[in-house]
């Protein structure tokens, strides 16, 4: 689900912000998984004048992947990407050690990586939508931006409450 949304170069968020709107060179989303909880983030760099527009487009894509089924073409492409990319994640001893550690840390079945590609290829449009509904909550986003306040605050207030942190103590 996340790979489709923002986890690879032809993802929805990157396509929207980069190709459709020309706001940025790149954008991505990712989950920082922890054993008990983690966070979901979207990152990009845009001009101050485009900040609110980019945020609105990101929220649009998050809502869309929750509310609509992905296309068969999207699902086919992302499955091919993940299946083809998986062997590249096992090229070094350190990468293999990380996979073994993840089995222990996340209490995964010892056969997890042996069945990974089969599992990826069995994912359905319904699975993607269910995952998005479970993990993505656009109504609860905390949006952090670094910008020229005079150029972004008014438009960001149209999206939601703005809290300004002008100085962050070390």
Residue pairs with C-beta under 8 A, 6 or more apart in sequence:
1 65
1 127
1 128
1 131
1 132
1 135
2 29
2 30
2 31
2 40
3 11
3 78
3 81
3 82
4 11
4 12
4 65
4 70
4 74
4 75
4 78
4 128
5 11
5 12
5 13
5 29
5 61
5 62
5 65
5 132
5 136
6 12
6 13
6 14
6 27
6 28
6 29
6 30
6 42
6 61
7 28
7 29
7 30
8 14
8 78
8 81
9 26
10 77
11 28
11 29
12 61
12 64
12 65
13 27
13 28
13 29
13 42
13 44
13 57
13 58
13 61
14 26
14 27
14 28
16 57
16 58
16 60
16 61
17 23
17 24
17 27
17 44
17 46
17 54
17 57
17 58
18 24
18 25
18 26
18 27
21 53
21 54
21 57
23 44
23 46
23 47
23 50
23 53
23 54
23 57
24 44
24 45
24 46
24 50
24 54
25 45
26 44
27 42
27 43
27 44
27 54
27 58
28 42
28 43
28 44
29 40
29 41
29 42
29 43
30 40
30 41
30 43
31 38
31 39
31 40
31 41
31 135
32 38
32 39
32 40
32 41
33 106
35 105
35 106
40 135
40 136
42 58
42 62
44 54
44 58
46 53
46 54
48 147
48 148
48 151
48 152
49 151
51 145
51 147
51 151
51 152
51 155
51 156
52 152
52 155
52 156
52 158
52 159
53 155
55 143
55 145
55 156
55 159
56 159
59 138
59 141
59 159
62 132
62 136
62 138
62 141
63 138
65 128
65 129
65 132
65 136
66 129
66 132
66 133
66 136
66 138
68 129
69 125
69 126
69 128
69 129
70 125
70 128
70 129
72 125
75 123
75 124
75 125
75 128
79 120
79 121
79 123
82 120
83 117
83 120
83 121
86 116
86 117
86 120
89 95
89 99
90 96
90 99
99 113
102 108
103 109
103 110
103 112
103 113
141 160
143 156
143 159
143 160
145 152
145 156
149 164
149 166
153 162
153 164
156 162
